[in-house]
Amino acid sequence: MKTILVIDDSNDIREDTAEILELNGYIVLQAANGSKGVDIAQVRKPDLILCDTVMPEMDGYGVLSQLRKQPETARIPFIFLTAKTERTDFRKGMEMGTDDFLIKPFGEMELLHALESRFYKKEVLEQYYIKSLISLEKLTAGNRNEKVDLKTVIAGWKVKQIKRKQILYYEGDESSGLYLLLEGCIKTFKIADN
């Protein structure tokens, strides 16, 4: 059974959402504000978090920011619950790493479909994580410093799908990480001064 953390300062919305989830076989944790939600997430590490955007003490953006900074909570799927429908709010959330938005009031089927979609995506990403770990172990076999833990090295990994002809980096860019190609091919070249 999957555990879902619902963070919302509205008792009615929080309890109604929890009831829907429990009736559909989920274990539900509840928090009435962002600070409590962060504390619960750090201790219990739920499978998914539903979080209101506007709350006292710490808003949803603060919750998301805190959880994305910590490797043990960074990959928990995160869905914002919001009454706001402005593009700037959506853009801010997406840039911070939220997985989805549900506009209040939302229906039971909309909620359940959002959860199923996030769980499927998480499963795919976990498969990429395993492939990455295996590939890195092969790459470093025999040359690896025993003190290096590859799981720690890729704890903050991000999977990106790169489109055809998309540029990853330019010559002279400072390194921002390690790219590990799992599928497909990539072209790299150097341009001469002339």
Secondary structure per residue as TSV (DSSP state, phi and psi in degrees):
chain	resnum	aa	ss	phi	psi
A	1	M	-	360.0	136.0
A	2	K	-	-87.7	147.3
A	3	T	E	-106.3	132.6
A	4	I	E	-123.2	132.2
A	5	L	E	-99.1	124.4
A	6	V	E	-108.4	118.4
A	7	I	E	-115.1	112.7
A	8	D	-	-159.7	136.4
A	9	D	S	-80.0	-12.1
A	10	S	-	-86.7	113.0
A	11	N	H	-56.8	-43.0
A	12	D	H	-61.3	-50.1
A	13	I	H	-64.8	-44.8
A	14	R	H	-60.9	-47.5
A	15	E	H	-71.7	-37.9
A	16	D	H	-64.0	-42.9
A	17	T	H	-64.2	-43.8
A	18	A	H	-60.7	-40.8
A	19	E	H	-64.0	-44.1
A	20	I	H	-59.0	-45.5
A	21	L	H	-66.0	-43.3
A	22	E	H	-64.1	-39.6
A	23	L	H	-65.4	-20.8
A	24	N	T	-101.9	16.6
A	25	G	T	89.7	13.3
A	26	Y	-	-96.0	150.5
A	27	I	E	-87.3	131.5
A	28	V	E	-118.9	131.3
A	29	L	E	-109.3	146.6
A	30	Q	E	-128.8	145.2
A	31	A	E	-139.2	137.4
A	32	A	S	-88.8	-7.1
A	33	N	S	-154.4	170.1
A	34	G	H	-64.0	-40.4
A	35	S	H	-61.7	-46.3
A	36	K	H	-64.3	-37.5
A	37	G	H	-61.5	-44.1
A	38	V	H	-61.6	-44.4
A	39	D	H	-60.1	-45.5
A	40	I	H	-64.4	-43.7
A	41	A	H	-61.4	-39.5
A	42	Q	H	-67.5	-36.2
A	43	V	H	-83.3	-47.4
A	44	R	H	-92.9	-20.7
A	45	K	-	46.5	70.0
A	46	P	-	-65.6	166.1
A	47	D	S	-77.9	-21.5
A	48	L	E	-160.4	150.6
A	49	I	E	-124.0	129.6
A	50	L	E	-106.8	124.9
A	51	C	E	-140.2	131.4
A	52	D	E	-66.2	151.3
A	53	T	S	-85.8	-35.2
A	54	V	S	-111.4	112.5
A	55	M	-	-148.4	158.7
A	56	P	S	-73.4	165.3
A	57	E	S	69.5	-60.9
A	58	M	S	-146.1	124.1
A	59	D	-	-78.4	176.0
A	60	G	H	-61.9	-35.0
A	61	Y	H	-65.4	-36.9
A	62	G	H	-66.6	-40.2
A	63	V	H	-60.7	-50.2
A	64	L	H	-60.0	-44.2
A	65	S	H	-59.9	-47.0
A	66	Q	H	-61.3	-43.8
A	67	L	H	-73.8	-32.4
A	68	R	H	-73.0	-19.7
A	69	K	T	-77.4	-19.0
A	70	Q	S	-105.6	125.1
A	71	P	T	-55.4	-35.5
A	72	E	T	-74.7	-16.1
A	73	T	T	-119.0	-2.4
A	74	A	T	-64.7	-29.9
A	75	R	T	-101.2	9.1
A	76	I	S	-71.0	124.7
A	77	P	-	-56.3	138.0
A	78	F	E	-132.5	123.6
A	79	I	E	-121.5	126.6
A	80	F	E	-82.0	138.3
A	81	L	E	-104.9	123.2
A	82	T	E	-148.5	151.3
A	83	A	S	-98.2	-10.8
A	84	K	-	-78.1	140.3
A	85	T	-	-126.7	18.0
A	86	E	-	-83.6	144.1
A	87	R	H	-58.8	-35.8
A	88	T	H	-62.2	-36.3
A	89	D	H	-67.0	-42.9
A	90	F	H	-64.5	-45.0
A	91	R	H	-60.8	-44.7
A	92	K	H	-59.3	-46.1
A	93	G	H	-64.0	-42.5
A	94	M	H	-66.2	-40.1
A	95	E	H	-64.5	-30.7
A	96	M	H	-81.2	-14.8
A	97	G	T	109.2	17.2
A	98	T	-	-68.4	153.4
A	99	D	-	-91.1	-27.3
A	100	D	E	-166.8	169.0
A	101	F	E	-129.6	139.3
A	102	L	E	-118.9	125.6
A	103	I	E	-86.5	127.6
A	104	K	S	-76.8	140.9
A	105	P	S	-77.4	141.8
A	106	F	-	-117.5	153.7
A	107	G	-	-91.0	167.0
A	108	E	H	-59.4	-46.3
A	109	M	H	-65.6	-39.1
A	110	E	H	-61.1	-43.6
A	111	L	H	-62.3	-49.0
A	112	L	H	-65.8	-37.4
A	113	H	H	-66.1	-39.5
A	114	A	H	-61.8	-42.3
A	115	L	H	-63.7	-47.1
A	116	E	H	-58.7	-42.1
A	117	S	H	-62.8	-44.1
A	118	R	H	-67.3	-39.4
A	119	F	H	-66.5	-37.9
A	120	Y	H	-63.5	-46.3
A	121	K	H	-62.0	-40.3
A	122	K	H	-62.6	-40.6
A	123	E	H	-63.1	-42.8
A	124	V	H	-63.0	-44.0
A	125	L	H	-64.7	-35.8
A	126	E	H	-65.4	-35.9
A	127	Q	H	-64.8	-39.2
A	128	Y	H	-63.6	-39.0
A	129	Y	H	-59.8	-46.0
A	130	I	H	-64.4	-44.1
A	131	K	H	-61.4	-39.7
A	132	S	H	-63.2	-45.0
A	133	L	H	-62.6	-44.8
A	134	I	H	-62.9	-44.6
A	135	S	H	-63.1	-42.3
A	136	L	H	-66.7	-37.4
A	137	E	H	-64.9	-39.7
A	138	K	H	-64.8	-42.6
A	139	L	H	-63.0	-37.2
A	140	T	H	-100.8	3.7
A	141	A	T	-56.7	130.0
A	142	G	T	82.8	-20.9
A	143	N	T	-112.3	4.3
A	144	R	-	-84.1	135.2
A	145	N	-	-71.2	125.5
A	146	E	T	-59.3	-20.3
A	147	K	T	-80.5	-12.6
A	148	V	-	-85.1	124.0
A	149	D	-	-103.0	111.9
A	150	L	H	-62.4	-30.8
A	151	K	H	-63.0	-36.0
A	152	T	H	-70.4	-39.3
A	153	V	H	-59.8	-40.0
A	154	I	T	-102.1	16.4
A	155	A	T	-59.7	-36.1
A	156	G	T	-98.9	25.3
A	157	W	-	-62.2	154.4
A	158	K	-	-133.2	132.2
A	159	V	-	-93.7	127.2
A	160	K	-	-125.2	136.4
A	161	Q	-	-95.5	124.1
A	162	I	-	-99.4	131.4
A	163	K	-	-81.0	157.8
A	164	R	T	-55.2	132.9
A	165	K	T	68.9	9.6
A	166	Q	-	-75.7	139.1
A	167	I	-	-92.4	126.7
A	168	L	-	-83.7	-43.9
A	169	Y	-	-158.1	160.1
A	170	Y	-	-109.2	151.9
A	171	E	T	-55.7	132.6
A	172	G	T	95.0	-12.3
A	173	D	-	-64.4	144.9
A	174	E	-	-73.2	144.9
A	175	S	-	-65.5	132.2
A	176	S	-	-116.8	3.5
A	177	G	-	162.8	-170.1
A	178	L	-	-112.8	128.6
A	179	Y	-	-96.9	131.1
A	180	L	-	-121.9	112.8
A	181	L	-	-83.1	116.9
A	182	L	-	-95.0	-32.2
A	183	E	S	-147.2	151.2
A	184	G	S	87.5	-160.3
A	185	C	-	-141.0	162.8
A	186	I	-	-136.9	146.1
A	187	K	-	-108.4	133.6
A	188	T	-	-129.6	141.3
A	189	F	-	-152.6	163.8
A	190	K	-	-119.9	133.7
A	191	I	-	-97.2	129.0
A	192	A	-	-74.2	158.3
A	193	D	-	-58.6	-32.8
A	194	N	-	-91.7	360.0
